[in-house]
Amino acid sequence: MDLAPGAVCAMRDLSQSPADHGMQVSLFQLRFLGSVVKQRAPARIRDGSLVWKGTTYEKPCAIGSGGKVLRFGKPKLSRPRNVTECHGKEIEISPMIDTGAGRLIFEDVPHLTDWLPTLEMHPNPLKHNPAYSAVKQYFVEDDDVVARNIVIKLSNPWEGIYFRRSGPRDKIYFDPSEVRACIVTCGGLCPGLNTVIREIVCSLWTQYGVQDILGIVGGYRGFYARNTIRLDPKIVNDIHKRGGTILGTSRGGHDTLKIVSSIADRRINQVYIIGGDGTQKGANAIYEELRRNGVKVAVAGIPKTIDNDIDVIDKSFGFDTAVEEAQRAINAAHTEAESVDNGVGVVKLMGRYSGYIAMYATLASRDVDCCLIPEVPFYVEGEGGLYEFVQNRLRENGHVVIVVAEGAGQELMEQSMKWFGGGIDASGNRLLLDVGLWLCQNLKDLFTRRKEVINIKYIDPTYMVRAIPSNAADNVYCTLLAHSAVHGAMAGYSGFTVGPVNARHAYIPINRVTERQRRVNTSDRMWARLLSSTNQPSFLQYEKSMEAQRKKAAKPSESSDPNLKVIQNL
């Protein structure tokens, strides 16, 4: 959308109403024939003229009261783009288009020209690549966007959030012969890491002709504490067949200034960072510091979390493989449980804060009797509790299978063990109690007190799931993520992460996906399908049960020593 001759540009400060745009910043508002557009760093007031989306509009022919309203004339040709200054003050905002029927919010990603407005453009070499030159409309247009939500109301069809569509652009902002790219993997292992590394290298090399690619060894601290390794298509040719990461990984070690200094010393101008929530926060800090330094370095994030707890995107890579591998553990637990008298199979799966793996593995299995996730607190004793359910299911079927996510039941365990927590790992995550072992021990104690037989088979496949190669579906997904990241960096975007939004890949501001963690929506139909499949209790009496346990724990316990009882009576 371009400004029409005579369009009105109005400036107003909405920093006191962050709910309108999700950020506490000033807004630069452009009016188009009754519609309103609020843009993220796309415009500049320069010498009385407006520069917006690469076009300069003539000096205002009218100024409203207090200089708040400016009217601009016909456009002039100009190159600068994506920079906003208002009386010398830089502002960044999310574009919002008010159509009258609803509000469109365009959450754009930063571009190198935001701080380097005279950056030279180059033709995309994919134009001459025989593999792509025959593809109709291969290049993505600048105004192509992806809708955050595809289920809309007919009464307000245009309302919603939109992201910039990923893919190759007609023009790029890097000369491939001058690119030195680096790739780093951080955090825990996940199926598909090697596939992403391979496809970034192959995309840079074969699609853009970039032949200077470095691998940062050992996570973030590898930037300043270890040597790099050279990467090329031959080196990474078959790494997708292996689990783990050929670059090595680690938790923590993020030192923004040291990392940025290393990037400058090594003359790196493209950084590809593969990691989860904490890693992406670190990537955003690196981007911001590089931007403050005014250097031409693109930072692209590829979200990685086996728990599938990255917000906005449909799912993270490795998730499908994890669910598939979890089936093997559930099948083994079911076989063990049904082969013995009063058999109980307990499978602990990954899911520190989000129970997606446990939920999807349960739905896929159909052999699970009860699924416990962090989003649904459970209790064990009393009516509607877990113990009652296990006893009833054993009487009915002779065996029971329980799947529990590692983050489930933490409050319950702390209460029963009188443990007040404490400690975090190198990634900043709270250290968890082992819910699987706790659950097994409590079930044993319960049946022992009642002098009943129980055979518990406990399986924890965590490291088996994390360390395997990705399956076919995840291999394809990893390829798309890697290619999207390379296309975005070559097109000059920075401070972004990539991922599918409603099955269409998009560029998303890093700080947007790290604002919060994605959790299972227990009011959604997917959770209802699980409850229908397992017929497990809903644990609606959780608060009441926990309050009873707190009162019980608060009462002074009587000693079993008769001598002490006498002393107390005296």
C-alpha positions as CSV (number, residue, x, y, z in Angstrom):
1,M,0.0,0.0,0.0
2,D,1.4,3.4,-1.0
3,L,0.5,6.9,0.1
4,A,-1.9,8.5,-2.3
5,P,-1.3,12.2,-3.3
6,G,-2.8,14.3,-0.6
7,A,-2.9,11.6,2.0
8,V,-2.9,12.8,5.6
9,C,-0.1,11.8,8.0
10,A,-1.1,12.2,11.7
11,M,1.4,11.7,14.6
12,R,0.2,10.9,18.1
13,D,1.8,9.3,21.2
14,L,0.1,6.1,22.3
15,S,2.8,5.1,24.7
16,Q,0.3,5.2,27.6
17,S,-2.0,2.6,25.9
18,P,0.2,-0.4,25.3
19,A,-2.8,-2.7,25.1
20,D,-3.5,-1.3,21.6
21,H,-0.3,-2.7,20.2
22,G,1.4,-4.9,22.8
23,M,4.4,-2.6,23.2
24,Q,4.9,0.5,25.2
25,V,6.2,2.8,22.5
26,S,5.2,5.8,20.5
27,L,3.2,5.4,17.3
28,F,3.5,7.0,13.9
29,Q,0.1,6.9,12.3
30,L,-0.6,7.2,8.6
31,R,-4.0,7.8,7.1
32,F,-5.1,6.4,3.7
33,L,-8.4,7.6,2.6
34,G,-10.0,6.9,5.9
35,S,-7.9,3.9,6.8
36,V,-5.3,4.1,9.5
37,V,-1.8,2.4,9.3
38,K,0.5,2.4,12.3
39,Q,3.9,1.1,11.1
40,R,6.9,-0.6,12.7
41,A,9.8,1.7,11.8
42,P,8.9,2.3,8.2
43,A,8.8,6.1,7.9
44,R,11.2,9.0,8.3
45,I,10.5,12.7,8.6
46,R,13.5,14.1,6.7
47,D,13.8,17.8,5.9
48,G,10.1,18.2,6.1
49,S,9.4,15.3,3.7
50,L,8.0,11.8,4.6
51,V,10.1,8.7,3.6
52,W,8.0,5.6,3.8
53,K,8.5,2.1,2.1
54,G,11.3,3.4,-0.1
55,T,9.4,6.4,-1.4
56,T,9.9,10.1,-0.4
57,Y,6.8,12.3,-0.4
58,E,7.1,16.0,-1.0
59,K,7.1,18.6,1.8
60,P,3.8,19.1,3.6
61,C,1.4,21.6,2.0
62,A,-0.5,21.9,5.2
63,I,0.3,21.6,8.9
64,G,-2.4,21.1,11.5
65,S,-2.7,22.7,14.9
66,G,0.4,22.2,17.1
67,G,2.2,20.5,14.1
68,K,0.4,17.3,14.8
69,V,-1.1,16.8,11.4
70,L,1.0,16.9,8.2
71,R,-0.3,16.7,4.6
72,F,2.1,15.4,2.0
73,G,2.0,15.8,-1.7
74,K,3.1,13.7,-4.7
75,P,5.8,11.0,-4.2
76,K,9.5,11.4,-5.3
77,L,11.8,8.5,-6.0
78,S,14.0,7.5,-3.1
79,R,15.7,4.4,-1.7
80,P,15.7,4.7,2.2
81,R,13.2,2.5,3.9
82,N,12.1,1.1,7.2
83,V,13.4,4.0,9.4
84,T,11.3,6.1,11.6
85,E,12.4,9.4,13.1
86,C,10.1,11.9,14.7
87,H,11.9,15.2,15.6
88,G,15.2,13.2,15.9
89,K,13.7,10.4,18.1
90,E,13.7,6.9,16.8
91,I,10.6,4.9,17.5
92,E,9.6,1.3,16.7
93,I,6.0,0.2,16.5
94,S,3.7,-2.6,15.2
95,P,1.7,-1.6,12.2
96,M,-2.0,-1.5,12.7
97,I,-4.5,-1.0,9.8
98,D,-8.0,0.0,10.8
99,T,-10.3,-1.0,8.0
100,G,-13.4,0.3,9.7
101,A,-14.7,-3.3,10.0
102,G,-11.8,-4.4,12.2
103,R,-8.1,-3.8,13.0
104,L,-5.2,-5.5,11.3
105,I,-2.0,-5.7,13.2
106,F,1.1,-6.3,11.1
107,E,3.9,-7.4,13.4
108,D,6.9,-6.8,11.1
109,V,10.5,-7.8,11.7
110,P,13.6,-5.5,11.8
111,H,15.6,-4.9,8.6
112,L,19.2,-3.9,8.2
113,T,18.1,-0.6,6.5
114,D,16.5,0.4,9.8
115,W,19.9,1.5,10.9
116,L,21.8,1.4,7.5
117,P,19.4,3.2,5.2
118,T,21.8,3.5,2.3
119,L,22.6,-0.2,2.1
120,E,23.2,-1.5,-1.4
121,M,20.9,-4.1,-2.9
122,H,21.9,-7.0,-5.2
123,P,19.9,-9.2,-7.6
124,N,19.0,-12.5,-6.1
125,P,21.2,-15.3,-7.7
126,L,18.2,-17.6,-7.6
127,K,17.0,-15.9,-10.7
128,H,19.7,-17.8,-12.6
129,N,19.4,-21.0,-10.7
130,P,17.9,-23.6,-13.1
131,A,16.2,-25.4,-10.2
132,Y,14.2,-22.3,-9.4
133,S,14.1,-20.2,-12.5
134,A,11.2,-22.2,-14.0
135,V,9.0,-21.8,-10.8
136,K,6.1,-19.4,-11.3
137,Q,6.1,-16.6,-8.8
138,Y,9.0,-18.0,-6.8
139,F,9.9,-14.7,-5.1
140,V,7.8,-13.5,-2.2
141,E,6.4,-10.0,-2.5
142,D,7.0,-7.4,0.2
143,D,3.3,-7.2,1.0
144,D,2.7,-10.9,1.4
145,V,1.6,-11.7,4.9
146,V,0.5,-14.7,7.0
147,A,-2.5,-14.5,9.3
148,R,-2.0,-15.5,12.9
149,N,-5.5,-16.8,13.1
150,I,-7.5,-18.4,10.2
151,V,-10.7,-19.0,12.1
152,I,-12.5,-15.6,11.9
153,K,-15.9,-14.1,12.5
154,L,-17.9,-13.2,9.4
155,S,-19.1,-10.1,11.2
156,N,-15.5,-8.9,11.5
157,P,-13.4,-10.8,8.8
158,W,-10.4,-8.5,8.6
159,E,-9.5,-8.3,12.3
160,G,-6.3,-10.1,13.4
161,I,-2.5,-10.2,13.6
162,Y,-0.3,-10.8,10.6
163,F,3.4,-11.6,10.1
164,R,5.7,-11.2,7.1
165,R,5.7,-14.2,4.9
166,S,9.0,-16.0,4.6
167,G,10.8,-16.9,1.4
168,P,13.3,-15.6,-1.2
169,R,13.1,-12.0,-2.2
170,D,13.8,-10.5,-5.7
171,K,16.5,-8.3,-4.2
172,I,19.0,-9.2,-1.5
173,Y,21.2,-7.0,0.8
174,F,24.3,-9.2,0.9
175,D,26.9,-9.8,-1.8
176,P,27.3,-13.6,-1.5
177,S,31.0,-13.4,-2.1
178,E,31.3,-11.2,1.0
179,V,29.2,-13.3,3.3
180,R,30.7,-15.1,6.3
181,A,28.0,-17.0,8.1
182,C,28.1,-18.9,11.4
183,I,25.8,-21.5,12.9
184,V,25.4,-22.3,16.6
185,T,23.3,-24.8,18.5
186,C,22.4,-24.2,22.1
187,G,20.4,-26.0,24.9
188,G,19.4,-29.6,25.1
189,L,19.4,-32.1,22.3
190,C,16.5,-32.5,19.9
191,P,15.8,-34.6,16.9
192,G,16.5,-32.6,13.7
193,L,19.4,-30.4,14.9
194,N,21.8,-31.9,12.4
195,T,19.2,-31.6,9.6
196,V,18.8,-27.9,10.2
197,I,22.6,-27.4,10.2
198,R,22.9,-29.4,7.0
199,E,20.2,-27.4,5.2
200,I,21.5,-24.0,6.3
201,V,24.9,-24.9,4.9
202,C,23.5,-26.4,1.6
203,S,21.1,-23.5,1.1
204,L,23.8,-20.9,1.5
205,W,26.2,-22.8,-0.7
206,T,24.0,-24.1,-3.5
207,Q,21.3,-21.4,-3.7
208,Y,23.3,-18.2,-2.9
209,G,26.9,-19.2,-3.6
210,V,28.1,-18.5,-0.1
211,Q,31.2,-20.5,0.6
212,D,32.5,-19.1,3.9
213,I,30.5,-20.9,6.6
214,L,31.6,-21.5,10.2
215,G,30.3,-23.8,12.9
216,I,30.5,-22.5,16.5
217,V,31.4,-25.4,18.7
218,G,29.8,-25.9,22.1
219,G,26.9,-23.4,22.2
220,Y,27.1,-19.7,23.1
221,R,30.3,-20.0,25.0
222,G,31.9,-21.4,21.8
223,F,31.9,-17.8,20.4
224,Y,34.6,-16.8,22.8
225,A,36.0,-19.9,24.4
226,R,36.5,-22.4,21.6
227,N,37.6,-22.6,17.9
228,T,35.3,-22.8,15.0
229,I,35.0,-25.5,12.3
230,R,34.6,-25.0,8.6
231,L,31.4,-26.2,7.1
232,D,30.6,-27.2,3.5
233,P,28.1,-29.5,1.7
234,K,30.6,-32.4,1.8
235,I,31.2,-32.2,5.5
236,V,27.4,-32.1,6.3
237,N,26.3,-34.5,3.6
238,D,25.0,-37.3,5.8
239,I,24.8,-35.7,9.2
240,H,20.9,-35.7,9.1
241,K,21.1,-39.5,9.6
242,R,22.6,-39.0,13.1
243,G,21.1,-37.7,16.3
244,G,22.5,-34.9,18.3
245,T,24.5,-32.0,16.8
246,I,27.9,-32.2,15.1
247,L,28.6,-28.7,16.6
248,G,28.1,-29.8,20.2
249,T,25.9,-27.8,22.5
250,S,25.7,-26.5,26.1
251,R,23.4,-24.6,28.4
252,G,24.1,-21.1,29.5
253,G,27.4,-19.4,28.6
254,H,25.7,-16.4,27.1
255,D,27.7,-13.2,27.4
256,T,26.4,-10.6,24.9
257,L,29.4,-8.4,24.8
258,K,31.9,-11.2,24.4
259,I,29.8,-12.8,21.7
260,V,29.3,-9.6,19.7
261,S,33.1,-8.9,20.1
262,S,33.8,-12.4,18.7
263,I,31.4,-11.8,15.8
264,A,33.2,-8.6,14.9
265,D,36.7,-10.1,15.3
266,R,35.8,-13.0,13.0
267,R,34.2,-10.7,10.5
268,I,30.9,-12.7,10.6
269,N,27.9,-10.9,9.0
270,Q,25.2,-13.6,9.3
271,V,24.5,-15.5,12.5
272,Y,22.1,-18.5,12.6
273,I,21.1,-19.5,16.2
274,I,19.3,-22.7,16.8
275,G,17.8,-23.1,20.3
276,G,14.8,-22.8,22.6
277,D,13.2,-20.1,24.6
278,G,16.3,-19.0,26.5
279,T,18.5,-19.3,23.4
280,Q,16.1,-17.1,21.4
281,K,16.2,-14.5,24.2
282,G,20.0,-14.5,23.9
283,A,19.7,-14.2,20.1
284,N,17.5,-11.1,20.6
285,A,20.1,-9.6,22.9
286,I,22.8,-10.2,20.3
287,Y,20.7,-8.6,17.6
288,E,20.0,-5.5,19.8
289,E,23.7,-5.0,20.6
290,L,24.7,-5.4,17.0
291,R,22.1,-2.9,16.0
292,R,23.3,-0.4,18.6
293,N,26.7,-0.8,17.1
294,G,25.3,0.0,13.7
295,V,26.9,-2.9,12.0
296,K,25.7,-5.0,9.0
297,V,25.0,-8.3,10.7
298,A,21.8,-10.4,10.2
299,V,20.7,-12.5,13.2
300,A,18.3,-15.3,12.4
301,G,16.8,-17.6,15.0
302,I,15.5,-21.2,14.4
303,P,13.3,-22.2,17.3
304,K,14.1,-25.5,18.9
305,T,12.3,-27.1,21.8
306,I,11.2,-30.7,21.9
307,D,8.5,-29.7,24.4
308,N,6.7,-27.7,21.7
309,D,6.4,-24.7,24.0
310,I,7.5,-21.9,21.6
311,D,4.6,-19.4,21.2
312,V,3.1,-18.3,17.9
313,I,4.4,-21.1,15.6
314,D,2.4,-24.2,14.9
315,K,5.0,-26.6,16.3
316,S,8.7,-26.9,16.8
317,F,11.0,-29.3,14.9
318,G,11.6,-32.7,16.5
319,F,8.2,-32.7,18.1
320,D,6.7,-35.3,15.7
321,T,9.8,-37.5,16.1
322,A,9.5,-37.2,19.9
323,V,5.8,-38.3,19.9
324,E,6.6,-41.2,17.6
325,E,9.4,-42.4,19.8
326,A,7.3,-42.0,22.9
327,Q,4.9,-44.5,21.4
328,R,7.6,-47.2,21.8
329,A,7.9,-46.5,25.5
330,I,4.1,-46.5,26.0
331,N,3.8,-49.7,24.0
332,A,6.5,-51.4,26.2
333,A,4.8,-50.1,29.4
334,H,1.4,-51.5,28.2
335,T,2.9,-54.9,27.3
336,E,4.6,-55.1,30.7
337,A,1.5,-54.0,32.7
338,E,-0.9,-56.4,31.0
339,S,1.4,-59.3,31.4
340,V,1.4,-59.4,35.2
341,D,-1.2,-59.3,38.0
342,N,-2.3,-55.7,38.9
343,G,0.3,-54.3,36.5
344,V,0.9,-50.6,36.5
345,G,3.0,-49.0,33.7
346,V,4.3,-45.5,34.3
347,V,5.9,-43.6,31.5
348,K,7.6,-40.2,32.2
349,L,7.9,-38.0,29.1
350,M,9.4,-34.6,28.5
351,G,7.3,-31.5,29.3
352,R,8.7,-29.1,31.9
353,Y,6.0,-26.5,31.5
354,S,3.9,-27.8,28.6
355,G,2.4,-31.2,28.3
356,Y,2.2,-31.5,24.5
357,I,4.3,-34.6,24.1
358,A,2.4,-36.4,26.8
359,M,-1.0,-35.3,25.3
360,Y,-0.2,-36.2,21.7
361,A,1.5,-39.5,22.6
362,T,-1.6,-40.5,24.7
363,L,-4.0,-39.6,21.9
364,A,-1.9,-41.6,19.4
365,S,-1.5,-44.6,21.6
366,R,-5.0,-45.3,22.8
367,D,-3.5,-47.7,25.4
368,V,-3.1,-45.0,28.1
369,D,-5.5,-44.8,31.0
370,C,-4.4,-41.5,32.5
371,C,-2.3,-38.6,31.2
372,L,-0.9,-36.1,33.7
373,I,0.4,-32.8,32.5
374,P,1.7,-29.6,34.1
375,E,-1.3,-27.6,33.0
376,V,-3.8,-29.8,34.9
377,P,-2.8,-30.1,38.6
378,F,-3.8,-33.5,40.0
379,Y,-4.3,-34.9,43.5
380,V,-3.9,-38.5,44.6
381,E,-6.1,-39.1,47.7
382,G,-9.8,-38.7,48.2
383,E,-12.8,-38.8,45.9
384,G,-12.0,-38.3,42.3
385,G,-8.2,-38.6,43.0
386,L,-5.6,-40.6,41.1
387,Y,-5.5,-43.5,43.7
388,E,-9.2,-44.1,43.4
389,F,-9.0,-44.1,39.6
390,V,-6.1,-46.5,39.6
391,Q,-7.8,-48.9,41.9
392,N,-11.0,-48.9,39.9
393,R,-9.2,-49.4,36.6
394,L,-7.2,-52.3,38.1
395,R,-10.4,-53.9,39.2
396,E,-11.9,-53.5,35.7
397,N,-9.0,-54.3,33.5
398,G,-6.3,-55.9,35.7
399,H,-3.7,-53.3,34.5
400,V,-3.3,-49.6,34.0
401,V,-0.9,-47.3,32.0
402,I,-0.1,-43.8,33.3
403,V,1.7,-41.2,31.2
404,V,3.1,-38.3,33.1
405,A,5.0,-35.2,31.9
406,E,8.1,-34.3,33.9
407,G,6.7,-31.0,35.1
408,A,3.4,-32.4,36.4
409,G,2.6,-32.6,40.1
410,Q,5.4,-30.3,41.3
411,E,3.3,-28.5,43.9
412,L,1.8,-31.7,45.1
413,M,5.3,-33.3,45.6
414,E,6.6,-30.2,47.4
415,Q,3.7,-30.3,49.7
416,S,4.0,-34.0,50.5
417,M,7.8,-33.9,50.9
418,K,7.8,-30.5,52.6
419,W,10.4,-29.4,50.0
420,F,10.4,-25.8,49.2
421,G,12.2,-26.0,45.9
422,G,15.3,-24.0,45.0
423,G,17.9,-24.0,42.3
424,I,17.9,-23.5,38.6
425,D,19.9,-25.1,35.8
426,A,22.4,-23.3,33.5
427,S,19.5,-22.4,31.2
428,G,17.6,-20.7,34.0
429,N,15.0,-23.4,34.3
430,R,13.7,-24.4,37.7
431,L,15.0,-27.7,38.9
432,L,12.2,-30.3,39.0
433,L,11.5,-33.1,41.4
434,D,11.2,-36.5,39.7
435,V,7.4,-37.0,39.4
436,G,7.8,-40.5,37.9
437,L,9.8,-42.0,40.8
438,W,7.6,-40.2,43.3
439,L,4.4,-41.5,41.7
440,C,5.7,-45.1,41.6
441,Q,6.8,-45.0,45.3
442,N,3.4,-43.5,46.4
443,L,1.5,-46.2,44.6
444,K,3.6,-48.9,46.1
445,D,3.1,-47.4,49.6
446,L,-0.7,-47.2,49.1
447,F,-1.1,-50.8,48.0
448,T,1.4,-52.0,50.7
449,R,-0.7,-50.4,53.4
450,R,-3.8,-52.1,52.0
451,K,-1.9,-55.4,51.7
452,E,-2.7,-55.6,48.0
453,V,-0.4,-56.8,45.2
454,I,0.9,-54.3,42.7
455,N,3.6,-54.6,40.0
456,I,4.9,-51.3,38.8
457,K,6.9,-51.0,35.6
458,Y,8.6,-47.6,35.3
459,I,10.0,-46.3,32.0
460,D,11.8,-43.0,31.5
461,P,12.8,-42.7,27.8
462,T,13.9,-39.0,28.0
463,Y,17.4,-39.4,26.6
464,M,16.4,-42.0,24.1
465,V,13.9,-39.6,22.6
466,R,16.2,-36.6,22.5
467,A,19.1,-38.3,20.9
468,I,17.6,-40.0,17.9
469,P,17.6,-38.7,14.3
470,S,14.5,-36.9,13.1
471,N,11.9,-38.8,11.2
472,A,10.8,-38.1,7.6
473,A,8.2,-35.5,8.5
474,D,10.7,-33.6,10.7
475,N,13.4,-33.8,8.1
476,V,11.2,-32.0,5.6
477,Y,10.1,-29.4,8.2
478,C,13.8,-28.8,9.2
479,T,14.6,-28.1,5.6
480,L,11.9,-25.5,5.3
481,L,13.0,-23.8,8.5
482,A,16.6,-23.6,7.4
483,H,15.8,-22.3,3.9
484,S,13.4,-19.7,5.4
485,A,16.1,-18.5,7.7
486,V,18.7,-18.2,4.9
487,H,16.3,-16.4,2.6
488,G,15.4,-13.9,5.4
489,A,19.0,-13.2,6.3
490,M,20.1,-12.7,2.7
491,A,17.1,-10.3,2.2
492,G,18.4,-8.2,5.0
493,Y,16.1,-9.1,7.8
494,S,17.5,-9.4,11.3
495,G,16.2,-10.1,14.9
496,F,13.7,-12.6,13.6
497,T,12.8,-16.2,14.1
498,V,11.2,-18.5,11.5
499,G,8.3,-21.0,11.8
500,P,5.0,-22.0,10.3
501,V,1.9,-20.0,11.3
502,N,-1.2,-21.9,10.1
503,A,1.0,-24.0,7.9
504,R,2.6,-21.0,6.1
505,H,6.1,-20.1,7.1
506,A,6.6,-16.6,8.4
507,Y,9.2,-14.2,9.9
508,I,8.4,-13.4,13.5
509,P,10.1,-10.9,15.7
510,I,12.2,-12.8,18.2
511,N,10.8,-10.9,21.2
512,R,7.3,-11.9,20.1
513,V,8.0,-15.7,20.5
514,T,9.8,-15.2,23.8
515,E,7.1,-13.1,25.5
516,R,5.5,-16.2,26.9
517,Q,5.7,-20.0,26.7
518,R,3.1,-22.0,24.9
519,R,0.9,-24.2,27.1
520,V,-1.7,-26.8,26.5
521,N,-5.1,-25.1,26.3
522,T,-7.2,-27.4,28.6
523,S,-10.4,-25.6,27.5
524,D,-9.7,-26.6,23.9
525,R,-11.3,-29.6,22.1
526,M,-8.0,-31.4,21.9
527,W,-7.8,-31.9,25.6
528,A,-11.5,-32.9,25.6
529,R,-10.6,-35.5,23.0
530,L,-8.0,-36.9,25.4
531,L,-10.4,-37.0,28.3
532,S,-12.9,-38.8,26.1
533,S,-10.2,-41.3,25.1
534,T,-8.9,-42.1,28.6
535,N,-12.0,-41.5,30.7
536,Q,-9.7,-40.2,33.4
537,P,-10.8,-37.9,36.2
538,S,-10.7,-34.2,35.5
539,F,-9.3,-33.4,39.0
540,L,-11.7,-30.6,39.5
541,Q,-11.5,-30.9,43.3
542,Y,-7.7,-30.1,43.2
543,E,-7.9,-27.0,45.3
544,K,-10.1,-28.6,47.9
545,S,-7.8,-31.6,48.2
546,M,-4.7,-29.5,48.5
547,E,-6.3,-27.3,51.2
548,A,-7.1,-30.5,53.2
549,Q,-3.5,-31.6,52.9
550,R,-2.2,-28.3,54.0
551,K,-4.5,-28.4,57.1
552,K,-3.4,-31.9,57.8
553,A,0.3,-31.0,57.5
554,A,-0.2,-28.0,59.8
555,K,-1.5,-30.1,62.7
556,P,1.2,-31.3,65.2
557,S,1.7,-35.0,64.6
558,E,1.6,-37.3,67.7
559,S,4.6,-39.4,68.3
560,S,4.3,-43.1,68.3
561,D,6.7,-43.3,71.3
562,P,4.5,-44.0,74.4
563,N,7.0,-42.3,76.7
564,L,6.7,-39.1,74.8
565,K,3.0,-39.3,75.0
566,V,3.2,-39.5,78.8
567,I,5.5,-36.5,78.9
568,Q,3.1,-34.6,76.6
569,N,0.1,-35.4,78.9
570,L,2.0,-34.2,82.0
